[in-house]
Amino acid sequence: MQIFLKTEDEIELMRQANALIAKTFALLAQYIKPGVTTLQLDRIAEEFIRDNGAIPSFKNFPNPGGTPFPGSICASVNDVVVHGVPDDKTVLKDGDIISVDCGTILNGFNGDSCYTYCVGEVSEEVKTLMRTTKESLYLGIEKAVAGNHLGDIGSAIQDYCESKGYGVVRELVGHGIGREMHEDPQVPNYGKRGNGVRLKEGMCIAIEPMITMGDRHIGIMPDGWTVKTLDGKPAAHFEHSIAIRKGKAEILSSFEEVESIVGTL
C-alpha cells in the first residue's frame, strides 16, 4: 500500500476539481425529471465538464475485466447501486431515484462526488433511505480526522445505517484520491473502531456509503459494470472527497449548489 500525502497546493487543485462537480450537479438538477434519459444527462454533464477545461475521469475507465466505461457519469436508477451505464433506453419516471456519480480531472488532480436525486414525487420510505445514507456520510466524515483509523469511519456509517434496518454494501468501497481517481487506501463503509490504517493530515479520501433498502447483497449485470441489489429494492449513494486534518476533516466537494435547487431531504 502506498498512500500519498498531499500538499496544500495539491489540495487546492482537488478543491477546484470538486467545485466543478458541484456545479455539474446543480446543472443536472435542472434536467432530472420524468421523460429524460440517462444518456441525455450524460451528454449534458460531459459537455459542461469539457467546456470548463476538465476531463470526465469516468469516460473509458477500465473495469477489472478491461471493459472501458462508456459514460462520463454513472447514472444509477432505483435498484442500481452504482456504475449505472447511461443509455437511451433508461427513461426516468415519476417516483424514481437516480444516483449521479461524477469525476473530473482538472489541472492534473481528481475530484469525485455522488448525489442521489428524486425524480418527481418520491415515496417517504425511499426519501428516508436517501436521508439516512446522506446522514451516514457526514457521520463518517466526522471520524475522518488525523489520529483516527479507517475503521472509525466505516463503523460510524455501518452502525448508523444498520440501526435503521438498512443494508451496507461490502464489495464496493471508498478510496484514496489525488493524481489518480483511485489511490490507496480503500475506505470501507463498515468496520470496527480503532482498526485499519491510521489517518494522517494530508491524506485525501473519498467516502461513499452505498446503502440498500433491503438486503445488502449485490450482483453485476452482464455489461460488466451495472451493480444491482439482488432483491430489487432501491439503493442510495452519496459521496464526498475530503482532506484529513487535525480536529475536523475538510470537505472538498459540495452539495450546497445542487441543494439550492432541489432542496434538502
Number of C-alpha atoms within 10 A of each C-alpha: 7 7 13 16 16 19 12 11 9 17 21 14 22 30 24 21 26 29 19 24 27 24 19 19 27 19 18 19 20 11 15 21 20 14 13 17 20 26 20 16 22 23 15 16 23 21 14 20 24 14 10 11 12 21 22 24 20 22 17 14 16 13 11 9 8 10 13 15 21 17 24 28 30 27 28 27 28 21 22 28 28 26 23 26 24 22 16 10 10 17 16 20 17 13 15 21 28 27 26 26 24 28 25 31 27 24 15 15 22 26 32 30 25 29 23 24 27 21 21 15 13 14 12 9 9 20 17 14 22 27 15 19 28 23 17 26 24 20 18 23 26 16 25 33 24 19 17 20 20 27 24 28 31 30 22 23 32 24 16 18 24 12 9 12 13 20 19 26 22 16 11 18 17 23 19 23 27 26 19 14 20 16 19 18 21 20 23 24 31 22 20 16 16 15 15 18 15 15 20 19 18 19 24 31 27 29 30 28 33 26 30 31 24 17 17 19 15 20 15 16 12 8 11 16 22 18 21 25 23 15 15 15 17 22 32 31 26 26 26 25 28 27 29 25 18 15 13 14 18 19 18 25 24 22 20 15 17 21 16 11 13 14 9 10 12
